[in-house]
Structure formats: structure tokens, C-alpha cells
Amino acid sequence: MSKQILSGGVIPISSVMTTEFFAHFPEGVVISDQEGTILFFNEECKRIFGYSDKEILNCNISKLVPAALRSEEHTSELQSRQ
């Protein structure tokens, strides 16, 4: 499948229309891969979380969960996938 660079992440080109649709969606939308790597972060998420594309793309989605709310089990599971 062809790939295209979009917002700093590499996603399948078949997903380009999907991400373009969500780019200015009024709700926060995050797209990640199976390992939890953030591939897309729309404008509303940038407002909600305060991260720019450069700060959040290619990071693990657990970065969006406040440390106080992360369970030890969940954090261990994510680390074992990396």
C-alpha cells in the first residue's frame, strides 16, 4: 500500500481522506497505530491538550493520560509492546 507523510506521521494513503475529514472536526480526534504511537492529532486535540504536532506526533498515546491516572498495569503493558 502506498504511504504519504501527513502531519509528520506516515499513514496509509487510503487514510488521507479520513484524516482530512477529521483535521478540523469540532471534537478532538487522535489516530494511533496498534502500538499506541500517535499518527494524527487534530486541531481540537491541540487546543485541548496544548501540544503541537512536533511535540506529540510519534509519541505514545499514554502521554495524553495524566500520570496520576495511569495504572501500573497499563503502563507496563504499553512498555512491553515497544
Sequence and secondary structure as in RCSB ss.txt:
>XXXX:A:sequence
MSKQILSGGVIPISSVMTTEFFAHFPEGVVISDQEGTILFFNEECKRIFGYSDKEILNCNISKLVPAALRSEEHT
SELQSRQ
>XXXX:A:secstr
  EEEETTEEEEGGGHHHHHHHHT SS  EEE TT BEEEE HHHHHHH   HHHHTTSBGGGGS GGG  HHHH
HHHHHH 
